[in-house]
Amino acid sequence: MPLRVESLVSRLSSRLSSLFLTPKATMPVAVGRSPSPSGERPAKKAKVEGVVADVAAAAAAAAAAAAPKAKGKSTDGPIPPSFPGLTTEEIVRRTEVEMALPIEIPRTYPYELNYRDKLVLAPMVRTGTLPTRLLSLYYGAGLVWSPEIVDKAIIGATRTVDPVTGVITYSKGQGPIFTTHPIEKPFLIFQIGSANPELAVEAAKVVEQDVAGVDLNCGCPKPFSTHSGMGAGLLSTPDLLLDILRALLRNINLPVSAKIRMLPEQEPTLLLAAKILRTGVSNLTVHCRTRSMRPNTVAMWDRLGDIVKLGARRNLPVICNGDGEGWANWDKIRSTTGATSVMLARSAEKNPSVFQPSGPECAIKVIIPQLLNIAEYTANPWGNTKFLLMQFKPSPAPISTLSKQERKEASEVMSRAKSAQDVVDKYGFELGQGKAFMDELEVRLKAHPEWNVWEARKVAEGEGVVVEAAVEEEEEASNGSTSEELDEEEAAANAAHPA
Ligand SMILES: Cc1cc2nc3c(=O)[nH]c(=O)nc-3n(C[C@H](O)[C@H](O)[C@H](O)COP(=O)(O)O)c2cc1C
């Protein structure tokens, strides 16, 4: 695919402003839908991609109450070792044995996924819903992961398609479990939470027709995941972890990948990686923290290089996850780890335009109007839309022209908003532009189905069109919280979003 980066980059900002900040008189009218005044569903206790909101809130409260004060402590008791009884020498020897053996289940697929040279959106329960994924793709994410969905939650779900918008919803009981749109299919990886090979396959089969790949969550450290052997629990049962991957490889006609955390010691981590890379997976993502590390512990990029080298020996990509901030540190991560792709979670949660080669857009003036229009068009539950708004962090100058006071106010507006209209009234933009966004997204995705964002950035730098955030002032960076308070906040947030 020829790279037409120059025209794309220069088109980005002009199209954005023309689409989302157009005067009312010239607004396009939404096609074929009759939304409520706010354009949103009422904020009832809707399920949001795998988690029932009130269950998540209860879990958050319980976990926050139980969260240890000291940094680095596990939230779920002693962690069983991955390879008990083996000496370090034996572990090193077995790693080499694994690397010498052939791939167990070699596969080719009708549609192969390219995991290299990309900034990708991390799986994030509650945050990684359809609007976030569409925004991330719009701004240059190369691949997007769905939030983790537990096997039993999606098994038995009913698939419905909105005839007007094309939005596909898998529902069970009271609400949607997983929502997608055909436009994201070539880039969408469905993440499964499982501790059972048969159930994992059954779950993957439910969504197989609507996604481009499946991923196994081997990193969620929260007790409600690990107690049933899922998430990071699988790091202590490598045979089960591998059996789930093998079952997916044998039965699902899509690329399979795994997302792990590092083990406390490097040698067992390498043995585990070698075993996973041998199964036949197409990619391994490594969150560069251990199961017991809190989110604010610095990610251990220095340990990733050895895993990337194992991947290279199999000609397999290894994606780096942990503390990625997009362009601000991609160079550093590449040179430290050798990984060519970085998976972004919290930086994309704060502003999904973090993927854009020419630098992020103003979260308040540009991203919020876009989010609310997409949410309206895709009928995203208001409870989730409001949650997404509240995760946005107002952009600093020169990305934003808002004053410090206005940025502070923006956060208050989001937390007080009871409907999309409340935000519209405050900032004076138009709803009804979701279809226009989808059309523009389609143009962009068609223009660069295999976009090398790394190269696009270099071109943008060469052309001098990059806009970077100024270094944030101390009080904004800390958001007024001490680091200990922040720990608690993050523990509660992560408890609500299991992973
Ligand atoms: C709100 C939230 C929800 C998350 N949900 C998941 C999930 O569903 N599956 C998963 O593997 N990791 C999940 N994670 C972990 C992230 O994918 C990522 O590994 C972690 O945040 C480290 O990346 P970062 O430093 O870029 O934030 C979640 C993280 C956050 C903040």
The ligand as an SDF file (V2000), in Angstrom:
LIG
                    3D

 31 33  0  0  0  0  0  0  0  0999 V2000
   -9.7400    0.9620   33.0200 C   0  0  0  0  0  0  0  0  0  0  0  0
   -8.8620   -0.2060   32.7340 C   0  0  0  0  0  0  0  0  0  0  0  0
   -9.4000   -1.4120   32.3260 C   0  0  0  0  0  0  0  0  0  0  0  0
   -8.5640   -2.4840   31.9840 C   0  0  0  0  0  0  0  0  0  0  0  0
   -9.1240   -3.6330   31.4960 N   0  0  0  0  0  0  0  0  0  0  0  0
   -8.3030   -4.6260   31.0100 C   0  0  0  0  0  0  0  0  0  0  0  0
   -8.8300   -5.7480   30.3270 C   0  0  0  0  0  0  0  0  0  0  0  0
  -10.0360   -5.8800   30.1210 O   0  0  0  0  0  0  0  0  0  0  0  0
   -7.9470   -6.7120   29.8910 N   0  0  0  0  0  0  0  0  0  0  0  0
   -6.5860   -6.6000   30.0790 C   0  0  0  0  0  0  0  0  0  0  0  0
   -5.8270   -7.4810   29.6430 O   0  0  0  0  0  0  0  0  0  0  0  0
   -6.0700   -5.5150   30.7070 N   0  0  0  0  0  0  0  0  0  0  0  0
   -6.8870   -4.5280   31.1380 C   0  0  0  0  0  0  0  0  0  0  0  0
   -6.3490   -3.4070   31.7220 N   0  0  0  0  0  0  0  0  0  0  0  0
   -4.8860   -3.2910   31.7920 C   0  0  0  0  0  0  0  0  0  0  0  0
   -4.3740   -2.5530   30.5600 C   0  0  0  0  0  0  0  0  0  0  0  0
   -4.7190   -3.2120   29.3620 O   0  0  0  0  0  0  0  0  0  0  0  0
   -2.8590   -2.3600   30.6150 C   0  0  0  0  0  0  0  0  0  0  0  0
   -2.2510   -3.6250   30.6590 O   0  0  0  0  0  0  0  0  0  0  0  0
   -2.3940   -1.5640   31.8280 C   0  0  0  0  0  0  0  0  0  0  0  0
   -3.2460   -0.4640   32.0840 O   0  0  0  0  0  0  0  0  0  0  0  0
   -0.9660   -1.0530   31.5990 C   0  0  0  0  0  0  0  0  0  0  0  0
   -0.9230   -0.1890   30.4860 O   0  0  0  0  0  0  0  0  0  0  0  0
   -0.7560    1.4040   30.6560 P   0  0  0  0  0  0  0  0  0  0  0  0
    0.4480    1.6230   31.5050 O   0  0  0  0  0  0  0  0  0  0  0  0
   -0.6140    1.9160   29.2410 O   0  0  0  0  0  0  0  0  0  0  0  0
   -1.9890    1.9100   31.3370 O   0  0  0  0  0  0  0  0  0  0  0  0
   -7.1620   -2.3390   32.0980 C   0  0  0  0  0  0  0  0  0  0  0  0
   -6.6250   -1.1410   32.5420 C   0  0  0  0  0  0  0  0  0  0  0  0
   -7.4530   -0.0700   32.8510 C   0  0  0  0  0  0  0  0  0  0  0  0
   -6.8390    1.2320   33.2940 C   0  0  0  0  0  0  0  0  0  0  0  0
  1  2  1  0
  2  3  1  0
  2 30  2  0
  3  4  2  0
  4  5  1  0
  4 28  1  0
  5  6  2  0
  6  7  1  0
  6 13  1  0
  7  8  2  0
  7  9  1  0
  9 10  1  0
 10 11  2  0
 10 12  1  0
 12 13  2  0
 13 14  1  0
 14 15  1  0
 14 28  1  0
 15 16  1  0
 16 17  1  0
 16 18  1  0
 18 19  1  0
 18 20  1  0
 20 21  1  0
 20 22  1  0
 22 23  1  0
 23 24  1  0
 24 25  2  0
 24 26  1  0
 24 27  1  0
 28 29  2  0
 29 30  1  0
 30 31  1  0
M  END
$$$$
